[in-house]
Amino acid sequence: MQVQFNSDSSVMGTENVAERIEASVREKLARFEERLTRLEIHVRDENGSKGGANDKACTIEARPRGGRAIGVTEHAATVDDAARKAANTLAQRLERHFGKEAKHSHDPRPEKAL
């Protein structure tokens, strides 16, 4: 699974922000790794240097093999909290997505004995 990390300039305060967020998202979504081709993580500060509550946002977009992209966005006071919330929400959506896929797959029709 390929992971792409993007951020705006106001979020990148330290060098390890990208590594830390990517590691926490990978850990949370590890059980889906074989079913996903790519994750895109976007973190940003909604209002720049103005400050404010819940102004950090994290958007994560997962691309299932052979399917359409599934994305979530969460807001929090820190980018780490926003990423953690987004990863939790995405895990729930992927669980539902892959659960429905398994539920609707059918076994081949059994051979009829005459």
KAZIMO-V486929 format. One record per run of one state. SS is the DSSP state (H for helix, E for strand, - for the rest). FROM is the first residue (numbers start at 0). LEN is the number of residues. If there is no record, write none. Layout:
BEGIN
ss & from & len
SS & FROM & LEN
SS & FROM & LEN
END
This chain:
BEGIN
ss & from & len
- & 0 & 1
E & 1 & 6
- & 7 & 9
H & 16 & 12
- & 28 & 1
H & 29 & 6
E & 35 & 10
- & 45 & 2
H & 47 & 3
- & 50 & 5
E & 55 & 9
- & 64 & 4
E & 68 & 8
- & 76 & 2
H & 78 & 26
- & 104 & 10
END
